[in-house]
Amino acid sequence: METLSTLAYLVSSVCFIMALRGLSGPDTAQQGVTYGIAGMAIAIVTTLLNVESWGMIIWGVLIGGTIGTVIAKKIEMTALPQLVAAFHSLVGLAAVFVAAAAFFNPEAFGIGLVGDIHTSSLIELSLGLTIGAITFTGSVIAFGKLQGIVSGKPVSFPNQHAINAAIGGVILFLIFMLCTTQSAFFFWVLVLFAFVIGVLIIIPIGGADMPVIVSMLNSYSGWAAAGIGFTLQNNLLIITGALVGASGAILSYIMCKAMNRSFISVILGGFGGEEAGAAQDMGDRQAKIGSAEDAAFIMKNASKVIIVPGYGMAVAQAQHVVKELADTLKKEGVDVSYAIHPVAGRMPGHMNVLLAEANVPYEDVHELEDINRDFAQADVAYVIGANDITNPAAKNDSSSPIYGMPVLDVEKAKTVLFVKRSMGSGYAGIENPLFYADNTYMLLDDAKKMTENIVKAFE
């Protein structure tokens, strides 16, 4: 039976690897999901066949499955980032619970006796516990920031980095003491300090860096799962945890590169998250306020339109009407494409998910590096709440916090139609001079309502 279980877990691991490979591109994403489902089904069935008592497991599946089903049916697409953060926190908390169970009942895990746990198992347990605790509280804070419960502003205090470094040193000391003394006191103190550092490394992260943090916490949850795998002596959990941890780390690197920021600079304190305020004084310059009729006329007479979706589209749930607008333009003979910035929205791939939900053709959706040069030949750039990722200050204002961050060159289009609720700054709290450019028309309204009115104006 053990040999068959090992073989089944190996097959499941291969399925997960194939799932990651499939999910790397839109054309193979559905196949990737199928592999993932198959791998998880094999893993669950194999695990159940190795369990002697199903009572608690059945109750856990029923309770967890019910909660998950309710959440899946009620969750809005705009709330996906905070949902992901919340799920990461559960993985971290699970790691803490498993570590506690293994420490206080090591015989059940085959890692020794109380007070005489194998040193290697203690090291694995301590690392899994620490990463899990950091993941839990860090994810809770990230959830709070994304949900608006906690301020999105970076929170800093005197000697912050020195204090964090000191706590990191204390954690290493506590791990050493736990492994040498196997004292319950050091176990719980380690849990406490790990919880604290999880909070302290996330609160200085501002709104503009949240996509990086979401992917970073994804990585942490993977390593926490791998730690659980070592404690449970489960090779499948080790492999899948490592896959999630490594892929999350790679994604975090990609996000940082897209923002021209180092991972360390993000962790040491991110920018952004200030409340949107009134427009800064731009001297005598006044923004041009347009209407749906103006936008329809301009786009109807265009030959090439590039749509730039941002969080404003997600908030308004405007992806379906945006697709309708694109279809209308195509019927008029207009070339329509979509420009996606890697950190648009609140999590990696946020805009891609929304556009896929609206059945936007994959071939119409282009990443920043593939489409940026096309703005100079575009007649219209239709920007939907994508504030910070279109801000030209990133290229020409060295005093700007986002200076050096690659942005979409929408200002190079002949006309920029910028849909926004108000003239306020974006999530990063930085004024966008594009609002006052000579070729920009501000369309001040809810993204869905404004786009619907533009479609009606075509009729």
C-alpha positions as CSV (number, residue, x, y, z in Angstrom):
1,M,0.0,0.0,0.0
2,E,2.8,2.4,0.8
3,T,4.5,1.8,-2.6
4,L,1.2,2.4,-4.4
5,S,0.7,5.6,-2.3
6,T,4.2,6.8,-3.2
7,L,3.5,6.1,-6.9
8,A,0.1,7.9,-6.7
9,Y,1.7,11.0,-5.1
10,L,4.4,11.0,-7.8
11,V,1.7,11.0,-10.5
12,S,-0.1,13.8,-8.6
13,S,3.2,15.8,-8.5
14,V,3.7,15.4,-12.2
15,C,0.1,16.7,-12.8
16,F,0.8,19.8,-10.7
17,I,4.0,20.5,-12.7
18,M,2.0,20.1,-15.9
19,A,-0.7,22.4,-14.4
20,L,1.9,25.1,-13.8
21,R,3.2,24.7,-17.3
22,G,-0.3,24.9,-18.8
23,L,-1.2,28.0,-16.7
24,S,1.8,29.8,-18.1
25,G,-0.1,30.8,-21.3
26,P,-3.8,31.6,-22.1
27,D,-3.9,29.0,-24.9
28,T,-3.1,26.2,-22.6
29,A,-4.6,27.5,-19.4
30,Q,-7.7,25.3,-19.5
31,Q,-5.5,22.2,-20.0
32,G,-3.4,23.4,-17.1
33,V,-6.5,23.6,-14.9
34,T,-7.5,20.1,-15.9
35,Y,-4.1,18.8,-14.9
36,G,-4.4,20.6,-11.6
37,I,-7.8,19.1,-10.8
38,A,-6.6,15.7,-11.7
39,G,-3.5,16.0,-9.5
40,M,-5.6,17.2,-6.6
41,A,-8.2,14.5,-7.0
42,I,-5.4,11.8,-7.0
43,A,-3.8,13.4,-3.9
44,I,-7.1,13.6,-2.0
45,V,-8.1,10.0,-2.8
46,T,-4.7,8.6,-2.0
47,T,-4.6,10.5,1.4
48,L,-8.1,9.3,2.3
49,L,-7.1,5.7,1.6
50,N,-4.3,6.0,4.0
51,V,-6.4,7.3,6.9
52,E,-7.8,4.9,9.5
53,S,-10.5,7.2,10.9
54,W,-12.6,9.3,8.4
55,G,-14.8,10.9,11.0
56,M,-13.0,14.2,11.6
57,I,-11.9,14.4,8.0
58,I,-15.4,14.1,6.7
59,W,-16.6,16.8,9.1
60,G,-13.6,19.0,8.0
61,V,-14.4,18.5,4.3
62,L,-18.1,19.2,4.8
63,I,-17.5,22.4,6.8
64,G,-14.6,23.7,4.7
65,G,-16.4,22.7,1.4
66,T,-19.5,24.5,2.4
67,I,-17.7,27.6,3.4
68,G,-15.6,27.5,0.2
69,T,-18.7,27.0,-2.0
70,V,-20.5,30.0,-0.4
71,I,-17.5,32.2,-0.8
72,A,-17.0,31.1,-4.4
73,K,-20.6,31.9,-5.3
74,K,-20.7,35.3,-3.5
75,I,-17.2,36.7,-4.2
76,E,-17.0,39.6,-6.6
77,M,-14.2,39.7,-9.2
78,T,-13.0,42.9,-7.6
79,A,-12.5,41.1,-4.3
80,L,-10.2,38.4,-5.7
81,P,-6.9,40.0,-4.5
82,Q,-8.1,40.1,-0.9
83,L,-9.6,36.6,-1.2
84,V,-6.2,35.3,-2.4
85,A,-4.5,37.0,0.6
86,A,-7.1,35.5,3.0
87,F,-6.5,32.0,1.6
88,H,-2.7,32.5,2.0
89,S,-3.3,33.3,5.7
90,L,-5.1,30.0,6.1
91,V,-2.2,28.1,4.7
92,G,0.1,29.8,7.1
93,L,-2.2,29.1,10.1
94,A,-2.4,25.5,9.1
95,A,1.4,25.3,9.2
96,V,1.4,26.7,12.7
97,F,-1.3,24.2,13.8
98,V,0.6,21.2,12.3
99,A,3.8,22.3,13.9
100,A,2.1,22.6,17.3
101,A,0.5,19.2,16.9
102,A,3.8,17.6,15.9
103,F,5.7,19.3,18.8
104,F,3.3,18.3,21.5
105,N,2.5,14.8,20.1
106,P,5.6,13.8,18.2
107,E,4.9,10.1,18.5
108,A,1.9,10.4,16.2
109,F,4.1,12.0,13.5
110,G,7.0,9.4,14.0
111,I,9.5,12.1,14.8
112,G,10.4,11.0,18.3
113,L,9.1,11.4,21.8
114,V,8.0,14.5,23.8
115,G,11.2,16.2,24.9
116,D,13.2,13.9,22.6
117,I,12.3,15.0,19.1
118,H,14.8,14.3,16.3
119,T,16.9,17.4,15.8
120,S,16.4,17.4,12.0
121,S,12.6,17.2,12.6
122,L,12.8,20.1,15.0
123,I,14.7,22.2,12.5
124,E,12.1,21.5,9.8
125,L,9.3,22.1,12.3
126,S,10.7,25.4,13.5
127,L,11.2,26.7,9.9
128,G,7.7,25.6,8.8
129,L,6.2,27.2,12.0
130,T,8.1,30.5,11.5
131,I,7.2,30.8,7.8
132,G,3.6,29.8,8.5
133,A,3.2,32.4,11.3
134,I,4.7,35.1,9.1
135,T,2.5,34.2,6.2
136,F,-0.6,34.2,8.5
137,T,-0.2,37.7,10.0
138,G,1.3,39.2,6.9
139,S,-1.6,37.9,4.8
140,V,-4.1,39.2,7.3
141,I,-2.6,42.7,7.0
142,A,-2.5,42.4,3.2
143,F,-6.2,41.4,3.3
144,G,-7.0,44.4,5.5
145,K,-5.1,46.8,3.2
146,L,-6.8,45.5,0.0
147,Q,-10.3,45.4,1.7
148,G,-9.9,48.9,3.0
149,I,-10.1,47.8,6.7
150,V,-6.4,48.9,7.2
151,S,-5.0,52.0,5.6
152,G,-3.2,51.4,2.4
153,K,-0.6,54.0,3.3
154,P,2.9,52.8,4.2
155,V,3.2,52.7,8.0
156,S,6.6,53.6,9.3
157,F,8.1,54.4,12.7
158,P,11.6,55.4,14.0
159,N,14.3,52.7,13.7
160,Q,11.8,50.4,11.9
161,H,14.4,48.5,9.9
162,A,16.7,48.1,12.9
163,I,13.8,46.8,15.0
164,N,12.8,44.3,12.3
165,A,16.4,43.1,12.0
166,A,16.6,42.7,15.8
167,I,13.4,40.7,15.8
168,G,14.7,38.6,12.9
169,G,17.8,37.9,15.1
170,V,15.6,37.0,18.1
171,I,13.7,34.5,15.9
172,L,16.9,32.8,14.8
173,F,18.0,32.6,18.5
174,L,14.6,31.2,19.5
175,I,14.8,28.5,16.8
176,F,18.2,27.6,18.1
177,M,16.9,27.4,21.7
178,L,13.9,25.4,20.7
179,C,16.0,22.9,18.9
180,T,18.4,22.5,21.9
181,T,16.0,22.7,24.8
182,Q,12.7,21.5,23.2
183,S,11.0,23.8,25.6
184,A,7.3,24.6,25.1
185,F,8.1,28.1,26.4
186,F,10.5,28.8,23.4
187,F,7.9,27.3,21.1
188,W,5.2,29.8,22.0
189,V,7.6,32.7,22.2
190,L,8.8,31.8,18.7
191,V,5.2,31.7,17.5
192,L,4.6,35.2,19.0
193,F,7.7,36.8,17.5
194,A,6.9,35.2,14.1
195,F,3.4,36.7,14.2
196,V,4.8,40.1,15.1
197,I,7.4,40.2,12.3
198,G,4.7,39.1,9.8
199,V,2.8,42.3,10.7
200,L,5.9,44.5,10.7
201,I,7.1,43.5,7.2
202,I,3.8,44.2,5.6
203,I,2.6,47.4,7.2
204,P,5.3,49.5,5.5
205,I,4.1,48.3,2.1
206,G,2.1,50.9,0.2
207,G,-0.8,50.4,-2.2
208,A,1.3,50.6,-5.4
209,D,3.4,47.6,-4.2
210,M,0.5,45.4,-3.3
211,P,0.7,43.1,-6.4
212,V,4.3,42.3,-5.4
213,I,3.1,41.5,-1.9
214,V,0.3,39.3,-3.0
215,S,2.8,37.2,-5.1
216,M,5.3,37.2,-2.3
217,L,2.8,35.9,0.2
218,N,1.9,33.3,-2.4
219,S,5.5,32.2,-2.3
220,Y,5.5,32.2,1.6
221,S,2.4,30.0,1.7
222,G,4.2,27.5,-0.6
223,W,7.2,27.3,1.6
224,A,4.9,27.0,4.6
225,A,3.2,24.1,2.9
226,A,6.6,22.5,2.2
227,G,7.4,22.8,5.9
228,I,4.2,21.0,6.7
229,G,5.2,18.3,4.3
230,F,8.5,17.7,6.1
231,T,6.7,17.6,9.4
232,L,4.1,15.2,8.0
233,Q,6.7,13.3,6.1
234,N,4.6,13.8,3.0
235,N,6.6,14.0,-0.2
236,L,3.7,15.3,-2.3
237,L,3.2,18.3,0.1
238,I,6.9,19.0,0.0
239,I,7.0,19.0,-3.8
240,T,3.8,21.0,-4.3
241,G,4.8,23.5,-1.6
242,A,8.2,23.9,-3.3
243,L,6.5,24.5,-6.6
244,V,4.2,27.2,-5.2
245,G,7.1,28.7,-3.3
246,A,9.4,28.9,-6.3
247,S,6.8,30.1,-8.7
248,G,5.6,32.8,-6.3
249,A,9.2,33.9,-5.8
250,I,9.7,34.1,-9.6
251,L,6.4,36.0,-10.0
252,S,7.5,38.5,-7.3
253,Y,10.7,39.0,-9.2
254,I,8.8,39.6,-12.4
255,M,6.5,42.1,-10.6
256,C,9.5,44.0,-9.2
257,K,11.1,44.1,-12.6
258,A,7.9,45.5,-14.1
259,M,8.0,48.3,-11.5
260,N,11.8,48.9,-11.8
261,R,12.1,48.2,-8.1
262,S,14.2,45.7,-6.2
263,F,12.5,43.1,-4.0
264,I,14.4,44.4,-1.0
265,S,13.2,48.0,-1.6
266,V,9.6,46.8,-1.6
267,I,10.1,44.9,1.7
268,L,12.0,47.8,3.3
269,G,9.1,50.1,2.6
270,G,6.7,50.6,-0.3
271,F,5.2,53.7,-1.7
272,G,1.5,54.4,-2.3
273,G,-1.8,54.0,-0.7
274,E,-2.7,57.6,0.2
275,E,-6.3,58.5,-0.2
276,A,-7.2,60.0,-3.5
277,G,-7.2,63.8,-3.1
278,A,-7.9,66.8,-5.1
279,A,-5.8,67.5,-8.1
280,Q,-2.6,69.4,-7.4
281,D,-2.2,72.9,-8.7
282,M,-1.1,72.7,-12.3
283,G,-0.8,76.4,-12.8
284,D,-3.0,77.8,-15.6
285,R,-3.5,74.3,-17.1
286,Q,-7.1,73.0,-17.1
287,A,-8.2,69.5,-17.9
288,K,-10.5,69.1,-20.9
289,I,-13.7,67.4,-19.8
290,G,-15.3,65.3,-22.5
291,S,-18.6,63.5,-22.8
292,A,-19.7,60.1,-24.1
293,E,-20.9,61.7,-27.3
294,D,-17.4,63.3,-27.8
295,A,-15.7,60.0,-27.2
296,A,-18.0,58.1,-29.5
297,F,-17.3,60.6,-32.3
298,I,-13.6,60.5,-31.8
299,M,-13.4,56.7,-31.7
300,K,-15.8,56.2,-34.6
301,N,-13.4,58.2,-36.8
302,A,-10.3,56.4,-35.6
303,S,-8.5,53.6,-37.3
304,K,-6.6,52.2,-34.3
305,V,-7.8,52.2,-30.7
306,I,-5.9,50.8,-27.7
307,I,-7.9,50.0,-24.6
308,V,-6.0,50.3,-21.3
309,P,-7.9,48.6,-18.4
310,G,-7.1,49.4,-14.8
311,Y,-8.6,48.9,-11.4
312,G,-11.3,51.4,-12.3
313,M,-12.7,48.8,-14.7
314,A,-12.6,46.1,-12.0
315,V,-14.4,48.3,-9.4
316,A,-17.1,49.2,-11.9
317,Q,-17.3,45.6,-13.3
318,A,-17.1,47.2,-16.7
319,Q,-15.2,44.4,-18.5
320,H,-18.3,43.1,-20.4
321,V,-19.4,46.5,-21.6
322,V,-15.8,47.3,-22.6
323,K,-15.9,44.1,-24.7
324,E,-19.2,45.3,-26.2
325,L,-17.5,48.7,-27.0
326,A,-14.6,46.9,-28.7
327,D,-17.0,44.7,-30.8
328,T,-18.9,47.9,-31.8
329,L,-15.6,49.5,-32.9
330,K,-14.6,46.5,-34.8
331,K,-17.8,46.6,-36.8
332,E,-16.9,50.1,-37.8
333,G,-13.6,48.8,-39.1
334,V,-11.5,50.1,-36.2
335,D,-8.4,48.1,-35.1
336,V,-8.9,47.4,-31.4
337,S,-6.4,45.9,-28.9
338,Y,-5.8,45.9,-25.2
339,A,-2.7,47.0,-23.3
340,I,-2.0,45.2,-20.0
341,H,0.6,46.5,-17.5
342,P,2.0,43.7,-15.3
343,V,0.9,45.4,-12.1
344,A,-2.4,46.8,-13.2
345,G,-5.1,46.1,-10.5
346,R,-4.4,44.7,-7.1
347,M,-2.8,41.4,-8.0
348,P,-0.8,39.8,-10.8
349,G,-3.0,39.0,-13.8
350,H,-6.0,40.9,-12.4
351,M,-6.9,42.5,-15.7
352,N,-6.2,39.4,-17.7
353,V,-8.7,37.5,-15.5
354,L,-11.4,40.1,-16.0
355,L,-10.9,40.3,-19.7
356,A,-11.0,36.5,-20.0
357,E,-14.3,36.5,-18.0
358,A,-15.7,38.8,-20.7
359,N,-14.5,36.5,-23.5
360,V,-12.0,39.0,-24.9
361,P,-10.0,37.2,-27.6
362,Y,-6.5,36.3,-26.3
363,E,-4.9,37.6,-29.4
364,D,-6.3,41.1,-28.7
365,V,-4.6,41.3,-25.3
366,H,-0.9,42.5,-25.3
367,E,1.6,43.0,-22.5
368,L,3.4,46.3,-22.0
369,E,6.7,45.3,-23.7
370,D,4.7,44.1,-26.8
371,I,2.4,47.0,-27.3
372,N,4.1,50.1,-25.9
373,R,5.6,51.1,-29.3
374,D,2.1,51.0,-30.8
375,F,0.7,53.9,-28.9
376,A,2.6,56.3,-31.2
377,Q,0.5,55.0,-34.2
378,A,-2.8,54.8,-32.2
379,D,-5.5,57.3,-32.8
380,V,-7.1,56.8,-29.4
381,A,-5.9,55.4,-26.1
382,Y,-9.0,54.6,-24.0
383,V,-7.8,54.4,-20.4
384,I,-10.2,53.0,-17.8
385,G,-9.0,54.0,-14.3
386,A,-5.4,52.9,-15.0
387,N,-3.9,55.9,-13.2
388,D,-0.4,55.0,-11.9
389,I,0.6,52.7,-14.7
390,T,0.0,55.5,-17.3
391,N,1.6,58.3,-15.3
392,P,4.4,60.0,-17.5
393,A,6.0,61.3,-14.3
394,A,7.6,57.9,-14.0
395,K,9.6,58.8,-17.1
396,N,10.3,62.6,-16.7
397,D,10.0,63.5,-13.0
398,S,13.0,62.3,-11.0
399,S,11.4,63.5,-7.8
400,S,8.4,61.2,-8.3
401,P,8.2,58.1,-6.1
402,I,7.5,56.0,-9.2
403,Y,10.3,57.5,-11.3
404,G,11.9,54.7,-13.3
405,M,8.9,52.5,-13.2
406,P,8.0,51.3,-16.7
407,V,4.6,52.7,-17.7
408,L,2.3,52.5,-20.7
409,D,3.1,55.3,-23.2
410,V,-0.6,56.3,-23.6
411,E,0.3,60.0,-24.0
412,K,1.9,59.2,-27.4
413,A,-1.6,58.4,-28.9
414,K,-3.2,61.2,-30.9
415,T,-6.1,61.4,-28.3
416,V,-6.3,60.0,-24.8
417,L,-9.8,59.4,-23.4
418,F,-9.3,58.9,-19.7
419,V,-12.3,57.4,-17.8
420,K,-12.2,58.2,-14.1
421,R,-14.7,59.0,-11.3
422,S,-12.9,62.2,-10.3
423,M,-9.7,64.1,-10.9
424,G,-8.2,62.6,-7.7
425,S,-4.9,60.8,-7.6
426,G,-4.7,57.0,-7.9
427,Y,-3.9,54.3,-5.4
428,A,-0.3,55.3,-5.2
429,G,-1.4,58.8,-4.2
430,I,0.6,60.5,-7.0
431,E,-0.8,63.2,-9.2
432,N,-1.0,62.3,-12.9
433,P,0.0,65.2,-15.3
434,L,-1.6,63.2,-18.1
435,F,-4.9,64.6,-17.0
436,Y,-3.9,68.0,-18.2
437,A,-2.2,67.1,-21.4
438,D,-3.4,68.9,-24.6
439,N,-4.5,65.6,-26.2
440,T,-6.3,64.2,-23.1
441,Y,-10.1,64.3,-22.5
442,M,-11.3,63.4,-19.1
443,L,-14.5,61.4,-19.0
444,L,-15.5,61.8,-15.4
445,D,-18.0,59.0,-14.5
446,D,-18.3,55.4,-13.4
447,A,-16.4,53.3,-16.0
448,K,-19.3,51.0,-16.7
449,K,-21.8,53.8,-17.1
450,M,-19.5,55.9,-19.2
451,T,-18.7,53.0,-21.5
452,E,-22.3,52.1,-21.8
453,N,-23.2,55.7,-22.8
454,I,-20.4,55.6,-25.5
455,V,-21.9,52.4,-27.0
456,K,-25.3,54.0,-27.0
457,A,-23.9,57.1,-28.7
458,F,-22.7,54.9,-31.5
459,E,-26.3,53.8,-32.0
